[in-house]
Every structure is written in structure tokens, then in C-alpha cells.
Amino acid sequence: MIKPSTDGQLSADAGVLLPIMAPRLQADVHPDGYADLALWGAGSLGRVRFSPITGPYIYAPNRLVSKQGGVFVAQSLPVMLISGVSLQGVYPARRCAWWHEPDGRDAKAKVSRSADRQIFEMGWGALIVEARDSDLRIAGGASRDEAERALDLTSEAIITEAAEYVALCDVMPEADPLMRSMVSQGIHAALSSIRRDENGAFAGLAAGQAYSAPARTYYRDGYWTMQPLLTLAPEAVRDEIRLLARGIQPDGEAPSGVILTGPAQSDAWQRFVADCKANPKNHKRAVPEYHNRPQDWWSDHFDSPLFFILFLDDYFGVTKDAAELQLHWPTVRAIMDRYVSLAGPDSVLPLKPRNDRDWADNVFRGGLVSYDLGLFVGAMDAVARLGEGHDPSLAEHARKTAMLARREIEAKLFVPATGGYLDYGMPGSFVEDHLALDSLTLSRFSAISEERAVGLLRAFETRLETRNNQEQPYGSWGVMCAYPPFKRQSDLRSKTAFPYRYHNGSDWPYWDGAYAEERLRHGLGAARYALTRWWETCLDNGWIGAVEYFSPPYGRGSLLQGWSAMPAAVVLKYGLDAANAEPMS
């Protein structure tokens, strides 16, 4: 449906959904003439209907251009321009999110109108639509004042800011059209994850469009999203570390994410959570049940504290910001103490409880989990490096722990039949020993030998790259995150209960990027398939924006997913020659 152009933009004869994320405003612009709008930290603002924009179309990050007009999004203020259309209706949101139960104060929007403006004030935000000639300027705000300030930007200024943003994302102009457009959209996913509050202050890295109600930022999503930002926006990485530090408890425990809502949305969310706990039978839609603290999004995730240490290590490696390291060192100590205490008898490897609280949050993994153990070794190595000059005793403890952990991983987790490592379980009891792409953490953080890492990557190439796997029935469509499907149905819930869906075999572009990077780091080449095949699938299906995950029988997850910037980050880091290299012997 969509073709990449030589300038890195995307052309289409038929209109497709345009996802929009800017520092404050976000929207879905539908091809048949309406936009659903929301504001970071506040929630849904409403729907604006307009006459459809006729094609053909040229799409770019946060922009659509046609002969008739287009869609243009400002960066400095929460306002967008839709040109070449006529306004057909404005419908303010009745609630800030699906879970919101408005009370008497905010049950109905306050409406005011002037000659060319319609103003809607809800209890949690404001939406203003200005229609002049064939132009619509649409602004949002946590207050009417913020929205009116945004409308101070002229149409010409909005168009200019939109063009500057497209150019900012186009960081690989020398690439072929497919690669250039993938990198542009990937960088867009990373940059647009940087959110702001109504005063312009940093307000977290968003995981994507679908994570704004309640607004929250994640440890694992943030770690992968920040890989290109380490060089493009290191100050955002620093500020994200500070936000995530607020979610870590004195004993080193951390939630999946930290909630960052504005006051109105925060009040609504807390009322909802309290009612869920008091009246669980009244709530049919799934809500994570382990919100132990007001700022927690799904408390006590096994991988989150480890990602915090890795975050800090990567940031320090690029910036050499020793002050930030010192600021968070007590937290690092608490996290290390926590995981040392989680080791089994006569072991240094931490045992994960049987629950669904790491990245595979549809799978009840327990015992030794390769994914988590790769993160653990990486975190121990990081503590050893970072603490060498100012906390030598802890650094030495971490170094010895990492050394012993490597020995145990080789002895207990290697699966000779596949050349890979068990996904999870306990040797001598049940083990899930299929190939799982998330065991790449063992390679990424050097928890296994070079020889074993190469063997693992070869196994992935043979079994998880769908072009080489004739057993799966859908042809060549990307890199599966697991194969064969999980053995024990009782370990699965929700979407993952179905083979080839979600954690049970979908293609996740962020893992594609991590896999491609390991191929390049170990000199194997042939990374282009992992870097671009997912993007070809997106274009074939009319999906604009870095998708969260997909598989042929089940479609896609959400658009503009921050961590799906990983393939673009790898191309930036290693360069086009490496990314396009043929297989090496």
C-alpha cells in the first residue's frame, strides 16, 4: 500500500492512518476525515471531523502532504494544522480514558464559541478548534490558557516546524529508500517519545501512543528507546534516569513503569484503582492488579531494576557524567543486594518467581530465565566497572558474582539440541527449551562465550528468521520472537495463548534490532533482513510508524512504539556498509 521514496518519505495512492506524537499533543488522523486527539499527562481531548483529504499522499514523521492540503504538527507547542479541508464537527471527550468515571465537576465539557473558534473545557484538559477558510488549527492543553498559547503559532510557523522535524528525523539520507524511510520513522519513534509537561519540563519517555492513560514511563521500554537518544538527546536520557529512580524502593524492587500523570488524570486514576480493589466484580476489562503504590504501574517487575543499572551504565559510557553516577549509587547498591538475595541454594543466579512480571508479561515464567539472567550478568559487569574507583568492595563482589554466574549459565541453561539456551524453568524439572529471541541478552551482555554466542545467533538465523523456517506456514515475514510455540499452555495467558501471537512468535522490531546488532558485533553480517523485513511488512499493510509487534494471522500492535527505534539505532551505530553487508563466513 505504501512505497518508500528516494527522499525518505512514503507515498500512497490510498489514505492510511497517520499516528502523531509530539512533545505534548498526540493524535490519530484517519483517512476518511477525522482526528482523535489526546494530551500527554491529561488524556483524551476529543474527535474533530473534517472533509477528507484527497490523494495521492506523501507521508513523513508527523506530517501528511497532498495536492489539496495536508496535516502539519508543531513541536514547540501542542497545536496542529489540517489544511485544505472544511470542519464538519467537534466532539469533546466525555472522559480522559476508558477507565475514567467523571464526577459532577467534569461530567460535561464547558463550551464557548466565537466567530471562528470553538473552545471545549473539560475537567482534565481543553480543546480549541479554529476554522478559517480551508484551514483548521487544533490546539490542546491541560488548561484553556495552554491551548490558547499554542494558537499563537501561525499556520506558516506550524508548517515550518513540521518541515524542520521531518529533516531532523532524516539522519540517513545516503541510504536506499527502504532503509532511509525505516531509519527516519525509527528516529521519529525515539524522538517523539520525549514528552513534556505544560511548562515545557521533561515528562518521561513514552513507550508509545497507547501509554498515555495513565501517562507512564517504563524501565525496559525506556532502555531500548534511549539507545539512539544517547547521542541525539543525552539530556533526555539523564532526565529519564532521574524519573525512573523515583520508582525504585529501598529494597531495590521496581515496578514495570512509573506513572507521570497530571493532577486531574492522577485523581481519576487513583479513584479507579481504589474502586477496582474494593469492587473487583464491577470491572470486566483487564487492569494490572499489582499497583502497590500510587506511582507504580504494575509493581515488582523482575527485569526493571536491572534495566536501571544498565541505563546508568550506558549513559555514563557516553557522557562520563560522574555526578549522575554518584547520585544514584545508593540505588545501585540496593538493587545488587536484592538480586544477590534472590539466588537459589549453592548458586549466584537469581530465581524468578513464577509470575508474568518481566517483558514477557503474558507468560508465567519462573526459575532460571535466560532473558533475565543476561540482564543480571550485564548489571553485575556494570557495577564492577562503575564502582571500581569509588566503591571497590562492591565492584569486586559484582565482578566475582558475574564470573560465577557465567559458569552456572553454561552448565545449567545451554541446550545442545538447538544450540540455544532454555527460555525458563529448572533443570531436572520442567524447562521450556524452545528458541526465544529474548535470550539475546546472554549475548548482548557477554554472559556466554563468543563461540556460544555465535552458535546462538546461527540458531536464530536458521529457526527464527522466517525466510529460513519452512515449518511455520506464513512464508518470509520477519523474525519470530520464539519458536516452536510454548509447550505448556498453563504458563500462558491473553494474546500469547495463541501460537505466532504476541510473545508466542510475533515479530517485535526492537528484538530485530538487538538481533541485528549482535550479528554485526560478532562479525556475522547478514543483518539487513532483521533490520528491514519488518518495515517492508508494515508498508505492505499500510502501517505508518514503528509498529510494536505483528504476525501474519493476527495483525499488529500499536504504532509509534519507542523501543521499535532499535533497528534505526543499529544502522546509526554501525553504518550502512555494515547494515547492508552480505553474510560472512
C-alpha positions in Angstrom: 0.0 0.0 0.0 2.9 2.4 0.8 6.1 2.9 -1.2 9.3 4.4 0.2 10.6 7.3 -1.8 14.2 8.4 -2.5 13.8 11.3 -0.1 12.9 9.0 2.8 9.2 9.9 2.7 6.4 7.5 2.0 3.9 7.7 -0.9 0.5 6.2 -1.1 -2.5 6.5 -3.5 -4.9 5.5 -0.8 -5.0 7.2 2.5 -3.8 5.3 5.7 -3.9 6.1 9.4 -1.3 8.8 10.4 -0.2 8.4 14.0 1.0 11.6 15.6 3.2 12.1 18.6 4.7 15.5 19.6 6.1 16.6 23.0 2.5 17.3 24.3 -0.1 16.6 21.6 -0.8 13.2 20.1 -3.4 12.1 17.6 -4.6 9.5 15.2 -5.6 11.1 11.9 -7.9 8.8 9.9 -8.0 8.9 6.1 -11.8 9.3 5.9 -11.8 12.6 7.7 -11.4 12.6 11.4 -8.7 13.0 14.1 -8.8 11.6 17.7 -6.7 13.8 19.9 -5.1 13.4 23.3 -2.6 15.2 25.5 0.3 13.7 27.4 -0.5 13.6 31.1 -4.1 14.7 30.7 -5.8 12.1 28.4 -8.3 12.1 25.6 -9.4 15.5 24.3 -11.9 14.6 21.7 -12.6 14.0 18.0 -12.6 16.5 15.2 -14.3 15.7 11.9 -13.5 17.3 8.6 -13.9 16.7 4.9 -11.5 14.0 3.7 -8.1 15.0 2.3 -7.8 13.7 -1.3 -4.8 11.8 -2.6 -2.2 10.9 -3.6 -0.4 11.3 -0.3 3.2 11.9 0.9 3.7 10.8 4.5 6.6 11.7 6.8 7.1 11.8 10.6 4.1 13.7 12.0 3.2 15.1 8.5 0.9 14.4 5.6 1.1 16.4 2.3 -1.3 16.1 -0.7 -2.1 18.4 -3.6 -5.2 19.6 -1.7 -3.6 20.3 1.6 -2.2 18.2 4.5 -1.6 17.6 8.2 1.3 19.5 9.9 2.2 19.3 13.6 4.2 21.8 15.6 6.9 20.8 18.0 7.2 23.8 20.3 3.5 23.9 21.3 0.6 21.5 21.3 -1.1 22.6 18.0 -1.6 21.1 14.6 -2.8 22.4 11.2 -5.1 20.5 8.8 -5.2 22.4 5.6 -7.4 22.1 2.5 -10.5 20.8 4.4 -13.7 22.1 5.9 -14.8 21.5 9.5 -17.7 19.1 10.0 -17.9 18.7 13.7 -16.1 18.7 17.1 -16.9 16.1 19.7 -15.2 16.7 23.1 -14.1 13.6 25.1 -16.5 12.6 27.8 -13.8 11.0 29.9 -10.0 11.2 29.9 -9.6 7.4 29.4 -11.8 4.4 29.2 -11.4 3.8 32.9 -12.4 7.3 33.9 -15.7 7.8 35.7 -16.4 11.5 35.6 -17.9 13.1 38.6 -20.3 16.1 38.7 -17.5 18.6 38.2 -16.2 17.2 34.9 -19.1 15.1 33.5 -19.7 17.6 30.7 -17.5 20.0 28.8 -17.9 23.7 29.1 -18.4 25.1 25.6 -17.8 28.6 24.2 -17.7 29.9 20.7 -16.5 32.9 18.8 -16.7 33.7 15.1 -14.1 31.1 14.1 -13.2 29.3 17.3 -14.8 26.5 19.3 -13.5 26.0 22.8 -14.2 22.9 24.9 -13.0 22.8 28.6 -13.1 19.5 30.4 -12.1 18.8 33.9 -8.8 17.5 32.8 -7.9 19.5 29.7 -9.0 21.9 26.9 -9.5 21.5 23.1 -9.8 24.5 20.8 -10.5 24.3 17.1 -10.2 27.3 14.9 -11.6 27.2 11.3 -10.5 29.8 8.8 -11.1 29.5 5.1 -9.9 25.9 4.4 -7.5 25.7 7.4 -8.2 24.0 10.7 -5.8 24.8 13.6 -6.4 22.4 16.5 -4.8 23.0 19.9 -4.8 21.1 23.2 -3.8 21.9 26.7 -4.1 20.9 30.3 -5.9 24.3 30.6 -7.5 26.7 28.3 -4.6 29.0 28.7 -2.1 26.4 27.4 -4.3 25.7 24.4 -4.7 29.4 23.6 -1.0 30.0 23.8 -0.5 27.2 21.3 -2.8 29.0 18.9 -0.4 31.9 18.9 1.6 29.9 16.3 0.5 30.9 12.8 -0.2 28.3 10.1 3.1 29.2 8.4 5.0 28.7 11.6 3.4 25.3 12.2 4.3 24.2 8.6 7.9 25.3 9.2 8.2 23.4 12.5 6.8 20.3 10.8 9.3 20.5 8.0 12.2 21.0 10.4 11.1 18.0 12.4 11.0 15.8 9.2 14.5 16.9 8.4 15.6 16.2 12.0 14.5 12.6 11.7 16.1 12.1 8.3 19.5 11.1 9.6 20.5 8.6 6.9 20.0 10.4 3.6 22.5 8.3 1.7 20.6 5.1 2.3 18.3 3.4 -0.2 14.6 4.3 0.0 13.6 1.3 2.2 16.4 1.7 4.7 16.2 5.5 4.7 12.5 5.6 5.5 12.9 2.9 8.2 15.6 4.9 9.9 13.6 8.1 9.6 10.5 6.6 11.1 12.5 4.8 13.8 14.2 8.0 14.9 10.8 9.7 14.9 9.6 7.0 17.3 12.5 7.7 19.6 12.4 11.5 19.5 8.7 11.7 19.8 8.8 9.5 22.9 10.4 12.6 24.7 7.4 14.1 26.4 6.9 17.5 28.1 4.6 18.9 30.7 2.6 22.1 30.3 5.6 24.2 31.5 8.0 22.6 29.0 9.8 20.4 31.5 10.8 16.8 30.7 7.9 14.4 31.5 9.3 11.0 30.6 10.0 8.8 27.6 6.6 7.4 26.5 6.6 3.8 25.3 4.2 4.9 22.5 0.9 6.3 21.8 -1.1 3.7 23.7 0.7 4.5 27.0 -0.7 7.9 27.9 -3.7 7.0 30.0 -2.4 7.0 32.7 0.8 8.6 31.4 3.7 6.4 32.3 7.3 5.6 31.5 8.8 2.1 31.6 12.2 0.8 32.6 12.6 -1.8 29.8 10.9 0.2 27.1 12.9 3.3 28.1 16.2 1.3 28.0 15.8 0.3 24.3 14.2 3.6 23.3 17.1 5.6 24.6 19.7 3.8 22.5 19.6 6.4 19.7 18.9 9.2 22.2 22.3 8.6 23.9 23.8 10.6 21.1 20.8 12.5 19.8 19.4 13.8 23.1 21.6 12.7 26.1 19.9 15.2 28.4 16.6 13.3 27.9 18.4 10.1 28.9 19.7 11.7 32.1 16.3 13.1 33.0 14.7 9.7 32.3 17.1 8.0 34.7 16.1 10.5 37.4 12.4 9.8 36.8 12.9 6.0 37.0 15.0 6.3 40.1 11.8 7.6 41.9 10.1 4.3 41.3 12.8 2.1 42.9 12.1 1.1 46.5 14.7 1.0 49.3 15.0 -2.8 48.9 15.7 -2.5 45.2 12.3 -3.5 43.9 10.8 -1.6 41.0 7.5 -1.6 39.0 7.2 -2.1 35.3 6.8 1.7 34.9 6.4 4.9 36.8 3.1 6.9 36.5 3.6 10.5 35.5 0.0 11.9 35.2 -1.1 15.5 35.6 -3.2 16.3 38.7 -6.6 15.7 37.1 -5.8 12.4 35.5 -3.9 11.3 38.6 -7.0 11.8 40.8 -9.2 10.0 38.3 -6.7 7.1 38.1 -6.5 6.7 41.8 -10.3 6.6 42.2 -10.4 3.9 39.6 -7.7 1.8 41.1 -9.4 2.1 44.5 -12.7 1.0 43.1 -11.1 -1.9 41.3 -9.7 -3.2 44.6 -12.9 -2.6 46.5 -15.3 -3.9 43.9 -13.4 -6.3 41.5 -16.6 -7.8 40.1 -17.6 -4.5 38.7 -14.7 -4.3 36.3 -14.7 -6.6 33.3 -11.7 -5.1 31.5 -8.3 -6.3 32.5 -6.3 -4.0 34.7 -2.9 -4.9 36.2 -3.8 -5.9 39.7 -0.5 -5.2 41.5 -0.4 -1.4 41.8 1.1 -1.4 45.3 1.9 2.3 45.3 0.3 5.4 43.7 3.1 6.0 41.3 3.6 2.3 40.4 2.5 0.9 37.1 2.4 -2.9 37.8 4.7 -3.2 40.9 7.6 -5.6 41.3 8.8 -6.5 37.8 11.8 -8.8 37.8 13.7 -7.1 35.0 13.1 -3.4 35.8 15.8 -2.8 38.5 18.4 -4.5 36.3 17.5 -2.1 33.4 18.0 0.8 35.7 21.7 -0.2 36.3 22.1 -0.8 32.5 20.6 2.6 31.8 23.0 4.3 34.1 26.0 2.3 32.6 25.1 3.1 29.0 24.6 6.8 29.9 27.9 7.1 31.8 29.7 5.3 29.0 28.7 8.0 26.6 28.7 11.1 28.8 31.2 10.3 31.6 28.7 12.1 33.9 30.2 11.1 37.2 27.8 13.3 39.2 24.8 11.3 37.9 26.6 8.1 38.8 27.2 9.3 42.4 23.6 10.5 42.7 22.2 7.0 42.1 24.9 4.8 43.6 22.9 4.0 46.8 20.1 2.7 44.5 22.6 0.6 42.6 23.7 -0.9 45.8 20.2 -1.7 46.9 19.4 -3.4 43.5 22.5 -5.5 43.7 21.7 -6.6 47.2 18.2 -7.6 46.1 19.4 -9.9 43.3 22.1 -11.5 45.3 19.5 -12.4 47.9 17.3 -14.0 45.2 19.8 -16.6 44.3 19.0 -20.3 44.8 21.0 -22.6 47.2 24.6 -23.1 46.2 24.1 -20.6 43.3 24.6 -17.0 42.4 21.8 -17.0 39.8 18.7 -15.2 40.9 15.5 -17.2 40.6 12.4 -15.5 39.2 9.1 -16.3 40.9 6.6 -17.9 38.7 4.7 -14.8 37.5 4.1 -12.7 34.4 6.3 -9.8 35.5 9.1 -9.2 33.1 9.0 -8.3 29.4 7.1 -11.5 28.5 4.1 -10.3 30.6 1.7 -12.9 29.1 3.9 -15.8 30.2 4.2 -17.2 33.8 8.0 -17.8 33.6 9.7 -19.0 36.7 13.1 -20.3 37.9 16.1 -19.7 35.7 15.1 -17.3 32.9 17.7 -16.7 30.3 16.5 -13.3 29.4 16.6 -12.1 33.0 20.0 -13.8 33.7 21.6 -12.0 30.7 20.4 -8.7 32.2 21.7 -9.8 35.6 25.2 -10.5 34.3 25.2 -7.2 32.4 24.2 -5.4 35.5 26.9 -7.1 37.6 29.5 -6.2 35.0 28.2 -2.6 35.0 28.5 -2.4 38.8 32.1 -3.7 38.6 33.0 -1.1 36.0 31.2 1.8 37.6 32.2 1.1 41.2 35.9 0.4 40.6 37.0 3.9 41.5 34.7 4.8 44.4 33.3 1.6 45.8 35.9 -1.1 45.2 34.5 -3.7 47.6 31.1 -3.7 45.9 32.8 -3.6 42.5 34.8 -6.7 43.4 31.7 -8.5 44.7 29.9 -7.8 41.4 32.9 -9.0 39.4 33.1 -12.3 41.2 29.3 -12.7 41.0 29.3 -12.2 37.2 32.2 -14.7 36.8 30.3 -17.4 38.8 27.1 -16.6 37.0 28.7 -17.2 33.6 29.9 -20.6 34.7 26.4 -21.6 36.0 24.6 -20.4 32.9 26.8 -22.5 30.7 26.4 -25.6 33.0 22.6 -25.3 33.5 21.0 -23.4 30.6 22.7 -24.5 27.4 20.5 -26.7 25.2 22.8 -28.8 22.8 20.0 -29.9 20.7 19.2 -26.4 19.5 22.4 -24.5 20.1 20.5 -22.1 22.2 19.6 -21.7 25.9 16.5 -22.7 27.7 13.8 -20.0 27.9 12.9 -20.7 31.5 12.5 -23.4 34.1 14.6 -25.6 36.4 16.9 -28.3 35.1 15.6 -31.7 36.4 12.1 -30.3 36.5 10.1 -28.6 33.7 12.0 -26.5 31.2 10.8 -24.5 28.2 13.7 -25.1 25.8 12.5 -23.6 22.6 14.5 -20.8 21.0 13.5 -17.5 22.4 14.9 -14.3 20.9 14.9 -12.5 24.2 17.8 -14.8 25.3 19.8 -12.4 23.1 20.6 -10.7 26.4 23.0 -13.5 27.1 25.0 -12.5 24.0 24.5 -8.7 24.3 25.8 -8.6 27.8 28.6 -11.2 27.2 27.1 -13.7 29.7 28.2 -16.5 27.4 31.3 -17.2 25.4 32.0 -15.8 22.0 31.7 -19.3 20.5 28.4 -20.0 22.2 27.1 -16.5 21.2 27.8 -17.2 17.5 26.1 -20.6 17.8 23.1 -18.9 19.4 22.9 -16.4 16.6 23.2 -19.1 14.0 20.4 -21.0 15.6 18.2 -17.9 15.5 19.1 -17.4 11.8 18.0 -21.0 11.0 14.9 -21.2 13.1 13.6 -17.7 13.9 14.2 -15.9 10.6 11.1 -16.9 8.8 12.8 -16.9 5.4 14.7 -20.0 6.6 12.0 -21.7 8.6 9.8 -23.8 6.3 7.8 -25.3 9.2 6.0 -22.1 10.0 3.2 -21.6 7.5 3.4 -17.9 6.6 6.4 -17.6 4.3 9.1 -14.9 4.8 7.6 -12.1 7.0 10.2 -11.3 9.7 12.0 -12.7 12.7 9.9 -14.6 15.2 10.4 -13.9 18.9 10.0 -17.6 19.8 9.8 -21.0 18.0 8.4 -23.5 18.3 5.4 -22.3 20.3 5.4 -22.7 24.1 4.9 -26.3 25.3 2.9 -25.7 28.5 -0.4 -23.9 27.9 -0.9 -23.3 31.6 2.0 -20.9 31.5 0.3 -18.6 29.0 -2.4 -16.0 29.2 -4.2 -13.5 26.9 -2.8 -12.9 23.4 0.2 -15.2 24.0 -2.1 -18.2 24.4 -2.2 -18.4 20.6 0.8 -19.7 18.5 2.5 -16.9 16.5 0.8 -14.2 18.5 2.5 -11.7 20.9 5.2 -13.4 22.9 4.4 -16.7 21.2 6.1 -16.0 17.9 5.3 -12.4 16.7 8.0 -10.2 15.2 9.0 -7.5 17.6 11.1 -4.8 15.8 13.0 -3.9 18.9 14.3 -7.5 19.2 15.0 -7.4 15.5 17.3 -4.5 16.1 19.0 -6.2 19.1 19.5 -9.4 17.0 20.9 -7.4 14.0 23.3 -5.6 16.3 24.6 -8.9 17.7 25.1 -10.2 14.2 27.2 -7.2 13.4 29.1 -7.1 16.7 30.1 -10.8 16.2 31.1 -10.3 12.6 28.3 -12.4 11.0 26.9 -9.8 8.7 23.5 -10.5 7.0 21.7 -8.1 9.3 19.6 -6.3 6.7 16.9 -8.9 6.8 16.3 -8.3 10.5 16.7 -4.5 10.1 14.2 -4.1 7.2 11.9 -7.1 6.7 9.6 -5.9 9.5 9.4 -2.5 7.8 8.6 -4.0 4.4 5.7 -5.8 6.1 4.5 -2.5 7.7 4.5 -0.8 4.3 2.7 -3.7 2.6 0.0 -3.5 5.2 -0.4 0.3 5.3 1.1 0.8 8.7 2.9 4.1 9.2 5.1 4.4 12.2 7.4 1.9 14.0 5.0 -0.9 15.0 5.1 -2.6 18.4 4.8 -6.2 17.1 2.9 -8.1 14.4 2.3 -11.6 12.9 0.5 -12.6 9.7 -2.5 -14.2 11.3 -3.1 -11.6 13.9 -2.1 -8.2 12.6 -0.2 -5.5 14.5 0.2 -3.9 17.9 0.3 -0.2 18.5 2.1 2.3 16.3 4.9 4.7 17.1 6.4 2.4 19.7 9.5 3.9 21.2 11.6 0.8 21.5 11.0 -0.1 17.9 13.6 2.6 17.2 16.2 -0.1 17.8 16.7 -1.1 14.1 17.3 2.6 13.3 19.7 2.9 16.2 21.8 0.0 15.0 22.1 1.4 11.5 23.2 4.7 13.0 25.8 3.0 15.2 27.3 0.6 12.7 26.7 2.5 9.4 25.2 1.5 6.1 28.1 -0.6 4.9 27.7 -3.0 7.9 23.9 -2.9 7.8 23.9 -3.9 4.1 26.8 -6.4 4.3 26.3 -9.9 2.9 26.8 -12.9 5.1 30.3 -13.5 6.3 31.9 -16.9 6.7 
